[in-house]
Amino acid sequence: MKMKSVIGGLALAGFLALGPAMAGEGVLKIGRDQDSVFMDPILVSQNADVWVMNNINAQLVRNTREATGIEPDLAESWRISDDGKTYTFSLREGLTFSDGSPLKASDVKFSLERLRDGEESVFGSMFGVITDIQVPDDRTVVIELSEATTPFLSFLALFAAAILPEAAVTGDYDAFSQKPIGAGAFRLVDWRRGDRIILEENEHYWEADLPKLAGVEWIYVPNDNTRVLQLQAGEVDAMIFVPFNRIAELDSDPDINVHLDPSSRMDHVLINHSHEPFDDVRVRKALAKAIDLDSIIEAVTFGYGTPANSYIPAGGMFYNADNPSYEHNLEEAKALLAEAGVEDLTIEFVVQAGDANYEQVAVLLQSQLAEAGITVNITKQETGQVWDTIVEGDYDLSPNYWTNDVIDPDQKTGFVLDGSDEDVLSYYTRYNNPEVNALIAAARVETDEEKRKAMYYDLQRIAQEDVNWLGLYYSPFRNASRSNVGDFFQNPMGRFMLETTTKQ
C-alpha cells in the first residue's frame, strides 16, 4: 500500500567539524504508549527507556541511518588487530558531555567496564569477552578481547554501551539516575514520571548544526485511541504505535502523515516455561497448533503484518525464510495435550491495558484455545506492571514484542534463547536448552560467515521445534506525525533519528 508519506527519510547529515550546534527550532511533542522506568543504560531492555536514551546518549560507534552497517560516533576511527582481539579507537577532538564537562578515554573505559561488570547489567554477558581496556591518552582507547568475537563492533553500537561521565555516575548516582548526563544530541531537563520526559537540544553535541529541534517531549499516553485523538487535535505533533485499524483513517487526513518504516519488529507471546505444564514441549506445541495464526494476523494487522516463522526478524541478518512453521490443527493439538496427560488446562494471560492490538490478540487466542479445551483468563495490567510481572515470572502467557538494537543477531539470540544467562532467563520465559546455549557461544566466535549462518539456521530451527515462545507476526513501524513535522523517521533498529527532525 502506497502511503502519502515517504517510507524511510532524508539522509542523515554527514559528519561535520566539531562545534556548537545551531539553535534548534520548535519542540516536538510525541505521544507514546509506555512510560520510562530507568534511564541508566545498563539496567534497561524495554523500548520506552531505550528510545529516549538514544536521544541523550552516544556510543563509540553507531548503526547507520538505515541500519545496514556501522559508522563512527564518538570515535572518529578505529583499528582491529590481525588476530581480531585488539580494538584501538581514536576519539574525536574536543568532545564534551551535555553538562559541558570533557569526555575522555577514561570515561569510555569506565562505561564499558561498568557495563561488563555491573551486578544488574542486563547485557553485561555480551561484553564478558573484554579482558582489558587501556587508555594511553585522553583520546585513545585500546580494548583487548579474550578471543576474536565476530559481532563485537556491532555490540559497541548497543544503547547499553553509551559513554557516561564517570564523575557524575560515581559522585551522586541518585541524582544521575533521575537526570542523566550523556553525549547525545539532546539532554534531559525534566522527568515527570507518569506524564512526560522533557529534552532540550545539547549545544555541546559533537555534530555541527544538529539537532534541528529545540527540544523533544516524550508524553505518556497509554490508550491508543487517546493518542490518535490528541494527534488529530494537534495536542501532540507525533505519535508512535498507530493501531493497525486506524492507519487508513489517519492517512486520509491531509494534516497527518503516516510513517510505515521498515522494522526489525517481531510480535510474539511469551510462554513461562517454569510454570507447569508449559515446561512440557508437547503442551507448548499444542498451543502452537491450536492457534489459527493467519486469522489473527488478518484480524489484528489489517494486512500490514506477515506471519513470524523465526525469532530473527524477516530480512534480518541470517534470517531463514524457510524456517518451519506450525499449521493450525485442532485434532493434533488435542492429541498432544492428551499425550502429555493434561486436562482442563487454564492459562493466566497477562495483557497490557489500553493496547488495542494486544487486547484483540488476547480475545482471539481465548476463543481459539477454547476450541482445544483450554481456558484462558485474561488479566489486564498497566504497562509498567506488565513488565514487572514478566520479569518476576508471575504469568503463564503474555504478548510482547522485540525490536533489534544491533545489526548482528547475537544480541537478540542471547537475550531470547540463552538459558544460561541468569540475568534475562531467555527473555524471562525461563527457556533453557543446553544445546542452544552452546550453539550461541560457538556462533559468537565463528569467523567463517557461511558456517556462522548455518549455526543461526540451526538455532532458528531448534527454537521453533522447542516452541520457546509463540511467534505472531512481523510488521513495519507504524508512526504518524502532523504535516508541519519533517523527517520523523524510525530506523529498523527502532532508533528515532530525531537529530534531523524538524518542526515548522
C-alpha positions as CSV (number, residue, x, y, z in Angstrom):
1,M,0.0,0.0,0.0
2,K,1.4,3.4,-1.0
3,M,1.2,5.9,1.8
4,K,1.3,9.6,1.2
5,S,4.4,9.8,3.4
6,V,7.7,8.6,2.1
7,I,8.8,5.3,3.8
8,G,12.2,6.0,5.1
9,G,13.5,9.5,5.4
10,L,16.2,12.0,4.5
11,A,19.8,11.1,4.6
12,L,21.4,11.9,8.0
13,A,23.8,14.8,7.8
14,G,27.4,13.8,7.2
15,F,30.0,14.0,9.8
16,L,31.0,17.6,10.2
17,A,33.6,19.5,12.1
18,L,33.1,19.7,15.9
19,G,31.5,22.9,17.1
20,P,28.5,24.3,19.0
21,A,25.2,23.2,17.4
22,M,23.0,25.9,15.9
23,A,19.9,26.7,17.9
24,G,17.1,24.3,17.0
25,E,13.6,25.5,16.3
26,G,10.4,24.0,17.7
27,V,9.7,21.5,20.5
28,L,8.4,18.1,19.2
29,K,5.7,16.5,21.3
30,I,5.5,12.7,20.8
31,G,2.7,10.6,22.3
32,R,3.9,7.2,23.4
33,D,2.2,4.2,24.9
34,Q,4.7,3.4,27.7
35,D,6.3,5.4,30.5
36,S,10.0,5.1,31.2
37,V,11.3,3.2,34.3
38,F,15.1,3.6,34.2
39,M,17.5,6.0,32.4
40,D,20.7,4.0,33.3
41,P,21.6,2.3,30.0
42,I,23.0,-0.8,31.7
43,L,19.8,-1.5,33.6
44,V,17.2,-1.4,30.8
45,S,15.8,-3.5,28.0
46,Q,12.3,-2.1,27.3
47,N,12.0,0.3,24.4
48,A,10.3,3.0,26.3
49,D,13.6,3.6,28.1
50,V,15.9,2.8,25.1
51,W,14.2,5.1,22.6
52,V,14.6,8.1,24.9
53,M,18.2,7.2,25.9
54,N,19.1,7.1,22.2
55,N,18.3,10.8,22.1
56,I,20.5,11.7,25.0
57,N,23.5,9.3,24.7
58,A,26.2,8.4,22.3
59,Q,28.5,5.4,21.8
60,L,31.9,4.9,20.3
61,V,30.2,3.7,17.1
62,R,26.6,3.6,15.9
63,N,24.4,1.9,13.4
64,T,24.0,3.8,10.1
65,R,20.7,5.6,9.5
66,E,19.2,2.7,7.5
67,A,20.9,0.2,9.9
68,T,22.9,-1.5,7.2
69,G,26.3,-1.0,8.7
70,I,28.4,0.6,11.5
71,E,29.7,4.2,11.3
72,P,31.7,6.4,13.7
73,D,30.1,8.2,16.5
74,L,32.3,9.5,19.4
75,A,35.2,7.6,17.9
76,E,36.4,9.1,14.6
77,S,38.3,6.0,13.6
78,W,39.4,2.5,14.8
79,R,41.8,-0.3,14.0
80,I,41.4,-4.0,14.6
81,S,44.4,-6.3,15.0
82,D,45.0,-9.1,12.6
83,D,44.1,-11.7,15.2
84,G,40.8,-9.8,15.9
85,K,41.5,-9.5,19.6
86,T,42.6,-5.8,19.9
87,Y,40.4,-2.8,19.0
88,T,42.1,0.6,19.1
89,F,39.7,3.6,19.0
90,S,40.6,7.3,18.4
91,L,38.1,9.7,19.9
92,R,37.1,12.9,18.2
93,E,38.9,16.1,19.5
94,G,37.1,18.3,21.9
95,L,34.3,16.0,22.9
96,T,32.1,17.1,25.9
97,F,29.1,15.7,27.7
98,S,25.8,17.6,27.8
99,D,26.8,19.4,31.0
100,G,29.9,20.8,29.3
101,S,32.4,18.5,31.1
102,P,35.1,16.9,28.9
103,L,34.6,13.4,27.6
104,K,37.8,11.5,27.9
105,A,39.1,8.0,27.1
106,S,38.8,7.3,30.9
107,D,35.1,7.8,30.7
108,V,34.9,5.2,27.9
109,K,36.9,2.7,30.0
110,F,34.6,3.3,33.0
111,S,31.4,3.0,31.0
112,L,32.4,-0.3,29.3
113,E,33.8,-1.9,32.4
114,R,30.7,-0.9,34.3
115,L,28.5,-2.4,31.5
116,R,30.5,-5.6,31.7
117,D,30.8,-5.9,35.5
118,G,27.7,-4.2,36.8
119,E,25.7,-6.6,39.1
120,E,22.4,-5.8,37.5
121,S,23.7,-5.1,34.0
122,V,21.2,-6.6,31.6
123,F,23.5,-7.1,28.6
124,G,26.7,-7.5,30.6
125,S,27.3,-11.0,29.4
126,M,27.7,-9.7,25.8
127,F,30.8,-7.8,27.0
128,G,32.4,-10.6,29.1
129,V,34.8,-11.1,26.2
130,I,36.6,-7.9,27.2
131,T,39.7,-8.7,29.2
132,D,41.3,-5.3,29.4
133,I,40.8,-1.7,28.5
134,Q,43.8,0.7,28.3
135,V,43.7,4.5,27.8
136,P,47.3,5.6,26.9
137,D,46.0,9.2,26.5
138,D,42.7,11.1,26.7
139,R,41.7,10.3,23.1
140,T,42.8,6.7,22.7
141,V,41.0,3.6,23.9
142,V,42.5,0.1,23.5
143,I,40.2,-2.8,24.1
144,E,41.6,-6.4,24.5
145,L,39.3,-9.4,24.0
146,S,39.8,-12.9,25.2
147,E,39.1,-14.3,21.8
148,A,38.1,-12.9,18.4
149,T,34.4,-12.1,18.5
150,T,32.7,-11.5,15.2
151,P,29.9,-9.2,16.3
152,F,31.9,-7.2,18.8
153,L,31.9,-3.9,16.8
154,S,28.1,-4.1,16.5
155,F,28.0,-4.7,20.3
156,L,29.5,-1.3,20.8
157,A,26.6,0.3,18.9
158,L,24.2,-1.1,21.5
159,F,22.4,1.6,23.6
160,A,23.8,-0.1,26.7
161,A,27.3,0.8,25.6
162,A,26.6,4.5,25.9
163,I,29.6,6.6,27.2
164,L,28.7,8.2,30.5
165,P,30.6,10.7,32.7
166,E,32.5,8.8,35.4
167,A,32.5,11.7,37.8
168,A,28.7,12.1,37.6
169,V,27.8,8.4,37.9
170,T,30.2,7.8,40.8
171,G,29.7,11.1,42.5
172,D,26.0,11.2,43.1
173,Y,24.3,8.2,41.4
174,D,20.8,9.0,42.6
175,A,21.0,12.5,41.0
176,F,22.4,11.0,37.8
177,S,19.7,8.3,37.6
178,Q,17.0,11.0,37.8
179,K,18.7,13.4,35.5
180,P,21.2,11.5,33.4
181,I,24.0,13.2,31.5
182,G,25.2,11.9,28.1
183,A,26.8,13.0,24.9
184,G,23.9,12.7,22.5
185,A,22.0,15.4,20.6
186,F,19.6,16.2,23.5
187,R,19.8,16.5,27.2
188,L,17.2,15.6,29.8
189,V,15.9,18.6,31.7
190,D,12.8,17.2,33.4
191,W,11.4,13.7,34.1
192,R,7.8,13.8,35.3
193,R,7.0,10.2,36.0
194,G,3.7,9.1,34.7
195,D,3.5,12.1,32.5
196,R,6.4,13.1,30.3
197,I,10.2,13.4,29.7
198,I,11.4,16.8,28.5
199,L,14.5,17.1,26.5
200,E,16.3,20.1,25.1
201,E,19.0,20.5,22.4
202,N,22.5,19.8,23.6
203,E,24.6,22.7,22.5
204,H,27.7,20.7,23.2
205,Y,26.8,17.9,20.7
206,W,29.8,17.0,18.5
207,E,27.9,17.0,15.2
208,A,27.7,20.6,14.0
209,D,24.3,22.1,13.1
210,L,22.4,19.3,14.8
211,P,19.9,18.8,16.3
212,K,17.4,20.8,14.3
213,L,14.8,20.8,17.1
214,A,15.0,23.0,20.2
215,G,13.6,20.1,22.2
216,V,11.5,17.0,22.5
217,E,8.8,15.9,24.9
218,W,8.0,12.2,25.2
219,I,4.5,12.2,26.6
220,Y,2.9,9.1,28.2
221,V,-0.5,8.4,26.7
222,P,-1.2,4.7,27.3
223,N,-4.5,4.5,25.5
224,D,-4.1,4.0,21.7
225,N,-7.3,5.9,20.8
226,T,-6.4,8.8,23.1
227,R,-3.1,9.2,21.3
228,V,-4.9,9.2,17.9
229,L,-7.3,11.9,19.1
230,Q,-4.5,14.0,20.5
231,L,-2.7,13.8,17.2
232,Q,-5.8,14.7,15.3
233,A,-6.4,17.7,17.6
234,G,-2.8,18.9,17.3
235,E,-2.2,18.3,21.1
236,V,0.8,16.2,20.1
237,D,3.0,16.6,17.0
238,A,3.6,12.9,16.5
239,M,2.6,9.5,17.9
240,I,4.0,6.0,17.9
241,F,2.2,2.7,17.6
242,V,-0.7,3.7,15.4
243,P,-3.3,1.0,15.8
244,F,-3.5,-1.0,12.6
245,N,-7.2,-0.3,12.2
246,R,-6.6,3.5,12.3
247,I,-3.8,3.6,9.7
248,A,-6.0,4.2,6.7
249,E,-8.1,6.8,8.6
250,L,-5.1,8.9,9.6
251,D,-3.5,8.5,6.2
252,S,-6.6,10.1,4.6
253,D,-6.2,13.2,6.8
254,P,-4.3,16.0,4.9
255,D,-2.8,17.3,8.1
256,I,-1.3,14.0,9.1
257,N,1.5,11.8,7.6
258,V,1.6,8.1,8.4
259,H,5.1,6.5,8.5
260,L,5.4,2.8,7.9
261,D,9.2,2.5,8.3
262,P,11.0,-0.8,7.7
263,S,11.5,-2.5,11.0
264,S,13.1,-5.4,12.9
265,R,9.9,-5.7,15.0
266,M,8.5,-9.1,15.8
267,D,5.4,-9.6,18.0
268,H,5.1,-12.8,20.0
269,V,3.5,-14.4,23.0
270,L,5.9,-15.2,25.9
271,I,5.5,-18.6,27.5
272,N,6.6,-19.1,31.1
273,H,8.4,-22.4,31.0
274,S,8.8,-22.5,34.7
275,H,5.0,-22.9,35.2
276,E,3.7,-26.4,34.7
277,P,2.6,-27.8,32.3
278,F,4.4,-25.3,30.0
279,D,7.7,-27.0,30.8
280,D,6.4,-29.9,28.6
281,V,7.2,-29.2,24.9
282,R,4.1,-31.2,23.9
283,V,1.9,-28.7,25.7
284,R,3.7,-25.8,24.0
285,K,3.3,-27.5,20.6
286,A,-0.4,-28.0,21.4
287,L,-0.7,-24.3,21.9
288,A,1.0,-23.5,18.6
289,K,-1.2,-25.9,16.7
290,A,-4.4,-24.7,18.4
291,I,-3.8,-21.2,17.2
292,D,-5.0,-20.0,13.8
293,L,-2.2,-17.5,13.2
294,D,-3.4,-16.4,9.7
295,S,-6.8,-15.4,11.1
296,I,-5.2,-13.5,14.0
297,I,-2.9,-11.6,11.6
298,E,-5.7,-10.7,9.3
299,A,-8.0,-9.5,12.1
300,V,-5.3,-7.6,14.0
301,T,-2.9,-6.2,11.4
302,F,-5.3,-5.4,8.6
303,G,-2.8,-6.8,6.1
304,Y,0.2,-4.9,7.4
305,G,1.6,-8.0,9.3
306,T,3.2,-11.2,8.0
307,P,3.5,-14.5,9.9
308,A,6.6,-14.9,12.1
309,N,8.4,-18.1,11.5
310,S,11.6,-17.3,13.4
311,Y,12.8,-15.3,16.3
312,I,15.0,-13.4,13.8
313,P,13.1,-10.7,12.1
314,A,12.2,-11.0,8.4
315,G,15.1,-9.5,6.4
316,G,17.4,-9.6,9.4
317,M,21.0,-10.9,9.2
318,F,20.8,-14.7,8.8
319,Y,17.0,-14.9,8.8
320,N,15.8,-18.2,7.3
321,A,12.6,-17.6,5.3
322,D,12.2,-21.4,5.0
323,N,12.2,-22.0,8.8
324,P,9.4,-24.4,9.6
325,S,6.1,-23.1,10.9
326,Y,3.2,-24.8,12.8
327,E,0.0,-25.3,10.9
328,H,-3.4,-24.9,12.6
329,N,-4.6,-28.3,13.5
330,L,-7.1,-28.7,16.4
331,E,-7.1,-32.5,16.4
332,E,-3.3,-32.7,16.7
333,A,-3.4,-30.1,19.4
334,K,-5.8,-32.1,21.4
335,A,-3.8,-35.3,20.8
336,L,-0.7,-33.6,22.2
337,L,-2.4,-32.5,25.3
338,A,-3.8,-36.0,25.9
339,E,-0.3,-37.5,25.3
340,A,1.0,-35.1,27.9
341,G,-1.8,-36.0,30.3
342,V,-3.1,-32.5,30.5
343,E,-6.8,-31.9,31.0
344,D,-8.8,-28.8,31.8
345,L,-5.8,-26.5,31.2
346,T,-6.3,-23.0,32.4
347,I,-4.0,-20.2,31.3
348,E,-3.4,-16.9,33.0
349,F,-2.9,-14.5,30.1
350,V,-1.5,-11.1,31.1
351,V,-2.0,-8.2,28.7
352,Q,-1.3,-4.5,28.6
353,A,-4.4,-2.5,29.2
354,G,-5.2,0.1,26.6
355,D,-3.2,-1.6,23.8
356,A,-6.0,-2.3,21.3
357,N,-3.9,-4.8,19.3
358,Y,-2.9,-6.9,22.2
359,E,-6.3,-6.8,23.8
360,Q,-7.6,-8.1,20.4
361,V,-4.9,-10.8,20.3
362,A,-5.9,-11.9,23.8
363,V,-9.6,-12.3,22.9
364,L,-8.9,-14.1,19.7
365,L,-6.5,-16.5,21.5
366,Q,-9.0,-17.1,24.2
367,S,-11.6,-18.1,21.6
368,Q,-9.3,-20.3,19.6
369,L,-7.7,-22.1,22.5
370,A,-11.2,-22.8,23.9
371,E,-11.8,-25.0,20.9
372,A,-9.0,-27.2,22.1
373,G,-10.4,-27.3,25.6
374,I,-8.1,-24.7,27.1
375,T,-9.5,-21.9,29.3
376,V,-7.8,-18.5,29.0
377,N,-8.2,-16.0,31.8
378,I,-7.3,-12.5,30.6
379,T,-5.7,-10.1,33.1
380,K,-5.2,-6.5,32.1
381,Q,-2.4,-4.6,33.7
382,E,-0.8,-1.2,33.3
383,T,2.3,-1.2,31.1
384,G,4.9,-1.0,33.8
385,Q,3.1,-3.6,35.9
386,V,3.0,-6.0,33.0
387,W,6.8,-5.7,32.6
388,D,7.4,-6.3,36.3
389,T,5.0,-9.3,36.1
390,I,7.0,-10.8,33.2
391,V,10.4,-10.2,34.8
392,E,9.2,-11.8,38.1
393,G,7.7,-14.8,36.2
394,D,4.2,-14.2,37.6
395,Y,2.4,-15.1,34.3
396,D,1.7,-18.1,32.1
397,L,1.4,-16.3,28.7
398,S,1.8,-12.6,27.8
399,P,2.0,-10.8,24.4
400,N,5.1,-8.8,23.8
401,Y,7.4,-7.5,21.0
402,W,11.0,-7.1,20.2
403,T,13.0,-4.7,18.0
404,N,16.7,-5.3,17.4
405,D,19.2,-2.8,18.8
406,V,22.2,-4.0,16.8
407,I,22.5,-5.4,13.3
408,D,24.1,-8.7,14.3
409,P,21.7,-11.4,15.5
410,D,23.9,-12.3,18.5
411,Q,22.2,-9.8,20.9
412,K,18.7,-11.0,20.4
413,T,19.7,-14.6,20.2
414,G,21.5,-14.4,23.5
415,F,18.7,-12.4,25.2
416,V,15.9,-14.6,23.9
417,L,17.3,-18.1,23.9
418,D,20.3,-18.3,26.2
419,G,19.0,-20.1,29.3
420,S,22.5,-20.0,31.0
421,D,22.2,-16.2,31.3
422,E,20.7,-15.8,34.7
423,D,20.1,-12.1,34.3
424,V,17.5,-12.4,31.5
425,L,16.4,-16.0,31.6
426,S,15.7,-16.2,27.9
427,Y,13.6,-13.1,27.8
428,Y,12.1,-14.2,31.1
429,T,10.5,-17.2,29.6
430,R,12.9,-19.5,31.6
431,Y,13.5,-21.5,28.4
432,N,16.8,-23.4,28.7
433,N,18.2,-25.8,26.2
434,P,21.9,-26.7,26.8
435,E,22.4,-27.4,23.1
436,V,21.1,-24.0,22.2
437,N,23.3,-22.3,24.9
438,A,26.4,-24.0,23.4
439,L,25.5,-23.1,19.9
440,I,25.0,-19.4,20.8
441,A,28.5,-19.3,22.3
442,A,30.0,-21.0,19.3
443,A,28.3,-18.7,16.8
444,R,29.6,-15.7,18.6
445,V,33.2,-16.6,17.9
446,E,32.8,-18.2,14.4
447,T,34.6,-16.1,11.8
448,D,33.5,-18.0,8.7
449,E,30.3,-16.3,7.6
450,E,28.8,-19.4,5.9
451,K,29.4,-21.5,9.0
452,R,28.0,-18.9,11.2
453,K,24.9,-18.6,9.0
454,A,24.4,-22.3,9.3
455,M,24.6,-22.1,13.1
456,Y,21.9,-19.4,13.1
457,Y,19.7,-21.5,10.8
458,D,20.1,-24.4,13.4
459,L,19.2,-22.0,16.2
460,Q,16.1,-20.8,14.4
461,R,15.0,-24.4,13.7
462,I,15.6,-25.7,17.3
463,A,13.9,-22.7,18.9
464,Q,10.9,-23.3,16.7
465,E,10.9,-27.1,17.5
466,D,11.1,-26.3,21.2
467,V,8.4,-23.6,20.9
468,N,10.4,-21.2,23.0
469,W,7.5,-18.7,22.5
470,L,4.6,-18.3,20.2
471,G,5.6,-16.3,17.2
472,L,2.9,-13.9,15.9
473,Y,3.8,-11.5,13.1
474,Y,6.4,-9.2,11.6
475,S,5.3,-5.7,10.8
476,P,6.6,-2.2,9.9
477,F,7.0,0.5,12.5
478,R,3.7,2.5,12.4
479,N,4.0,6.0,13.5
480,A,2.4,9.3,12.4
481,S,3.1,13.0,12.6
482,R,1.5,16.3,11.8
483,S,2.3,17.7,8.4
484,N,4.4,20.5,9.8
485,V,6.9,17.9,11.1
486,G,9.7,16.9,8.8
487,D,11.8,13.7,8.7
488,F,10.1,11.9,11.6
489,F,11.9,8.6,11.0
490,Q,12.5,5.4,13.0
491,N,15.2,3.2,11.6
492,P,15.0,-0.6,11.5
493,M,16.7,-0.9,14.9
494,G,14.0,1.2,16.5
495,R,16.0,4.3,16.9
496,F,14.1,7.6,16.2
497,M,16.5,9.8,14.2
498,L,15.4,13.0,15.9
499,E,18.7,14.8,15.3
500,T,17.4,15.7,11.8
501,T,13.7,16.0,12.6
502,T,12.2,19.5,12.0
503,K,9.0,21.3,13.2
504,Q,7.7,24.4,11.4
